[in-house]
Amino acid sequence: MAVVSYIMGFSTVSYAIDEKPNMSFGIISDIHLQSRIDNSGNPIDDEQAEIKLQQALQDLHSINPEMDMLIMNGDLTHTGMQTDYDVLKEILYGTPHPQNTLFAMGNHEFYSAYRLPTGEFSKSTFPNGVTEQACINRFIRNTGMPSLYYDKVIKGYHFIVLGSEESRITNWNNLDSAVLSDTQLQWLDHELKETSKDQPTFVFLHQPIPHTVAGSEQGTIVDSEKLVTILSHFPQVIFFSGHSHITLKNEPYTMYQNHFTMFNDASVRNPVTPFGELIGDSEGLFVKVYKDRVVVTGRDFTNKKWIDSYTVRVPLPKSIIKEGVQ
């Protein structure tokens, strides 16, 4: 059996290159499907968003037709209206993807508040009779998820999906940041206490934790220190977020480690440089889970090429848990 060695920190770890992972899954976000009527009454369909989602799903299927799971980590839609969700369901119906597909709610899923019932944009009448609960209910109804935040165990690994409970509708100062209630945070803490520190626990939220991964420089979670305090007690956590659209290419902060591990998952619709320049491709992550490590690799779905790969040891080395590594 061929063996390859990786040097991580000051230790050398050897792995068999033909070792089969315990499970694998894909992560995509910021798809921004859009099908609506503009202010002149003309239909608008973002065909590029549809094509890019189809390409991503097809590429992931070609990598591993038996992939265990897919996570769509928020901003599934652009306007949050039913017509956007209809396009999502149509694409999923006609394109191969894992039966275990989980969805997280993004800030754009609240954006129907900017629109009249006919679809026309109307910021002056915001929120146009739309409530946050109506947006959340629409998300749940169209994705089939049990609730806004929930968990699922797949092949013995714990997956936890979080979601913002408020938006600009409640408080304009929320902007596009996530708002997690004390109830949701207490639930998260309880779920994490039930998991083993000897194997990874995967946590998903559309918005990143501020000042961590690429694109998280601005405030992205209201009272984020509450979430960080909880997650910092669980070094086995690997936290995935999108929202910023920042590319995975030549980006030193795709991964960030400080007590636990965080990843940016880029964007299917429009990856951008840190300066806001469009890359022109479509990106996401492919994850392989082994007994003692997790390998996370960026993927360019447009050109069907791998980007950078990261190996996270489980449990994390004590140096990372105590001091943090960026």
C-alpha positions in Angstrom: 0.0 0.0 0.0 1.5 3.3 -1.0 1.9 5.9 1.8 2.4 9.6 1.7 3.4 11.9 4.6 2.1 15.4 5.4 4.0 17.7 7.7 1.6 19.6 9.9 3.1 21.9 12.6 6.0 19.9 14.0 4.7 16.5 13.4 4.7 14.2 10.4 1.6 12.1 9.8 1.5 9.3 7.2 -1.6 8.4 5.2 -2.3 5.7 2.7 -3.1 7.4 -0.6 -5.8 4.9 -1.5 -7.5 5.1 1.9 -11.2 5.4 1.5 -13.0 8.2 3.4 -15.8 7.4 5.8 -18.0 9.9 4.0 -17.9 12.7 1.5 -20.1 15.8 0.9 -20.3 19.0 -1.1 -20.9 22.5 0.0 -22.3 25.3 -2.2 -23.9 28.6 -1.5 -24.8 32.0 -2.9 -26.6 30.6 -5.9 -29.0 33.6 -6.3 -31.6 32.0 -8.5 -34.0 34.6 -9.9 -37.3 34.5 -11.8 -39.5 37.5 -11.4 -41.2 40.4 -13.1 -39.3 43.7 -13.4 -40.9 47.2 -12.8 -41.9 47.4 -16.5 -43.8 44.1 -16.3 -41.1 42.1 -18.2 -40.1 38.6 -17.0 -36.5 38.3 -15.7 -34.8 34.9 -15.4 -31.1 34.7 -14.4 -30.1 32.0 -16.8 -26.5 32.1 -15.8 -27.4 31.3 -12.2 -29.4 28.4 -13.4 -26.6 27.1 -15.6 -24.0 27.5 -12.9 -26.1 25.5 -10.3 -26.7 22.7 -12.8 -22.9 22.7 -13.6 -22.1 22.5 -9.9 -24.4 19.7 -9.3 -23.3 17.7 -12.3 -19.6 18.3 -11.5 -20.0 17.1 -7.9 -21.9 14.0 -9.2 -19.1 13.2 -11.6 -16.5 13.5 -8.8 -18.5 11.0 -6.7 -21.9 9.7 -7.8 -22.2 8.2 -4.3 -21.5 11.4 -2.4 -23.2 11.1 1.0 -24.6 14.6 1.2 -24.9 18.1 -0.2 -25.3 21.3 1.8 -26.7 24.4 0.1 -25.5 27.1 2.5 -27.8 30.0 2.0 -28.8 32.6 -0.7 -30.4 29.9 -2.7 -32.6 32.7 -4.2 -32.1 36.3 -5.1 -35.4 37.8 -4.2 -36.7 35.2 -1.8 -40.0 35.0 -3.8 -41.8 31.8 -4.6 -40.9 32.1 -8.3 -37.2 31.8 -7.3 -37.9 28.7 -5.2 -39.8 27.2 -8.1 -36.7 27.4 -10.3 -34.6 25.8 -7.5 -37.0 22.9 -7.2 -37.1 22.4 -11.0 -33.3 22.3 -11.3 -33.0 19.8 -8.4 -35.7 17.6 -9.9 -33.8 17.4 -13.2 -30.2 17.3 -12.0 -28.5 14.5 -10.0 -27.8 15.3 -6.4 -27.7 13.4 -3.1 -30.9 12.4 -1.4 -29.4 13.9 1.8 -29.4 17.5 0.7 -29.6 20.1 3.5 -30.4 23.8 3.1 -29.5 26.9 5.2 -31.4 30.2 4.9 -29.5 33.2 3.7 -30.1 36.9 3.9 -31.5 37.0 0.4 -34.3 34.6 1.4 -35.7 37.7 3.3 -35.5 39.9 0.2 -39.2 39.5 -0.8 -39.7 42.3 1.6 -38.4 44.7 -1.1 -41.0 43.6 -3.6 -44.7 44.0 -4.3 -46.7 40.8 -4.6 -46.3 41.1 -8.4 -42.5 41.1 -8.1 -41.8 44.7 -8.8 -39.0 46.3 -6.7 -40.4 48.8 -4.2 -38.0 49.9 -1.5 -40.1 52.9 -0.6 -42.9 50.6 0.7 -40.5 48.2 2.4 -41.4 45.7 3.9 -44.5 45.5 1.6 -46.5 43.6 4.1 -43.9 40.8 4.3 -42.9 39.3 7.7 -39.8 37.4 8.6 -41.9 34.5 9.7 -43.5 34.4 6.3 -40.0 34.3 4.7 -38.9 31.5 7.0 -42.1 29.5 6.4 -41.6 29.8 2.6 -38.0 28.6 3.0 -39.1 25.6 5.1 -42.0 24.8 2.8 -39.9 24.8 -0.3 -36.8 23.0 1.0 -38.5 20.4 3.1 -36.3 21.2 6.1 -37.8 20.5 9.6 -37.2 24.1 10.8 -35.0 27.2 10.4 -32.3 25.6 12.5 -31.9 21.8 12.9 -29.5 19.0 13.1 -29.0 15.6 11.4 -26.7 12.7 12.0 -25.4 11.0 8.8 -23.2 8.0 8.9 -22.5 8.8 12.5 -21.4 12.4 12.0 -23.3 15.3 13.4 -24.4 18.1 11.1 -25.9 21.3 12.6 -27.5 24.0 10.4 -28.1 27.5 11.9 -30.2 30.3 10.5 -30.9 34.0 11.1 -34.3 34.7 12.8 -34.3 38.4 11.9 -33.5 40.7 9.1 -33.9 44.4 8.1 -37.7 43.8 8.5 -37.3 43.8 12.3 -34.5 46.3 12.5 -32.9 48.1 9.6 -29.6 48.2 11.5 -29.5 44.4 11.2 -28.5 45.0 7.5 -27.7 41.5 6.1 -26.2 40.2 9.3 -27.4 37.0 11.0 -29.4 37.3 14.2 -29.4 34.2 16.4 -31.7 34.2 19.4 -30.7 33.0 22.8 -33.0 30.1 22.3 -31.2 29.0 19.1 -27.8 29.5 20.8 -28.8 27.4 23.8 -30.0 24.7 21.5 -26.7 24.8 19.7 -24.7 24.5 23.0 -26.9 21.5 24.0 -26.4 19.8 20.7 -22.6 20.3 20.8 -22.4 18.9 24.3 -24.0 15.7 23.0 -21.2 15.2 20.4 -17.8 13.5 20.8 -14.7 15.6 20.7 -12.9 12.8 19.0 -14.7 13.2 15.7 -15.7 16.3 13.7 -19.0 18.2 14.1 -20.0 20.2 11.1 -21.8 23.5 11.6 -23.3 25.7 8.9 -24.4 29.3 8.8 -24.8 31.5 5.8 -22.9 34.4 7.3 -19.3 34.1 8.5 -18.0 34.9 12.0 -16.5 38.5 11.8 -12.8 38.9 11.3 -12.1 35.2 10.5 -12.3 33.8 7.0 -12.0 35.8 3.8 -14.7 38.5 3.4 -15.7 38.6 7.0 -14.2 42.0 7.8 -17.6 43.6 8.2 -20.2 42.9 10.9 -21.9 39.7 9.7 -23.5 38.3 12.8 -25.2 40.5 15.5 -23.6 39.8 18.9 -21.3 37.3 17.3 -19.3 36.9 20.5 -22.1 34.8 21.9 -21.7 32.3 19.1 -17.9 32.4 19.3 -18.0 31.7 23.0 -20.1 28.6 22.5 -18.1 27.2 19.5 -14.7 27.9 21.2 -15.5 25.2 23.8 -15.7 22.5 21.0 -12.4 22.1 19.1 -14.0 19.4 17.0 -16.3 22.0 15.2 -15.7 22.8 11.6 -17.8 25.8 10.7 -18.7 26.6 7.1 -20.1 29.9 5.8 -20.6 31.8 2.6 -22.2 35.3 2.1 -19.1 37.2 1.0 -18.7 35.5 -2.4 -14.9 35.7 -2.0 -13.1 33.3 -4.3 -11.2 30.3 -3.0 -8.3 31.0 -5.5 -5.1 32.4 -4.1 -6.9 33.3 -0.9 -4.9 32.7 2.4 -8.1 33.0 4.5 -10.2 30.3 3.0 -9.5 28.5 6.2 -9.1 30.1 9.6 -8.4 28.3 12.9 -8.8 29.7 16.4 -10.1 27.2 19.0 -12.1 25.6 16.2 -11.9 25.6 12.4 -13.8 27.8 9.9 -14.1 27.8 6.1 -15.4 30.2 3.5 -17.3 28.3 0.8 -17.3 31.1 -2.0 -20.2 31.3 -4.4 -21.8 29.4 -7.2 -23.2 32.5 -9.0 -20.5 35.1 -8.6 -17.1 34.5 -6.9 -15.2 37.7 -6.5 -11.7 38.9 -5.5 -11.3 40.7 -2.2 -11.5 43.9 -4.3 -14.9 43.0 -5.7 -13.7 41.9 -9.1 -15.7 39.1 -10.7 -13.8 35.9 -11.3 -16.2 34.5 -13.9 -16.3 31.0 -12.6 -18.4 29.0 -10.1 -16.9 27.7 -6.8 -17.6 25.5 -3.8 -16.1 22.9 -1.5 -15.7 19.1 -1.5 -15.2 17.4 1.8 -13.7 14.0 2.6 -14.0 12.7 6.2 -11.5 10.2 7.5 -11.1 8.6 10.9 -8.5 11.1 12.1 -8.9 14.1 9.7 -11.1 16.0 7.4 -9.8 17.1 3.9 -11.5 20.1 2.5 -10.8 21.0 -1.2 -12.0 24.0 -3.2 -13.6 23.2 -6.6 -14.0 25.3 -9.7 -17.2 23.9 -11.1 -17.0 25.9 -14.4 -13.5 24.6 -15.4 -13.8 21.3 -13.5 -10.6 21.9 -11.6 -9.4 21.6 -8.0 -8.3 24.6 -6.1 -6.5 24.5 -2.8 -6.8 21.6 -0.3 -6.8 21.8 3.5 -6.3 19.0 6.1 -7.9 19.4 9.5 -6.8 17.0 12.2 -9.4 15.7 14.6 -9.1 16.4 17.4 -7.2 19.7 16.8 -3.6 19.9 18.0 -3.5 21.6 21.5 -1.4 24.5 20.1 -4.4 25.5 17.9 -6.9 25.1 20.7 -4.9 27.2 23.1 -3.4 29.9 20.9 -5.3 29.9 17.6 -3.8 29.6 14.2 -4.7 31.9 11.3 
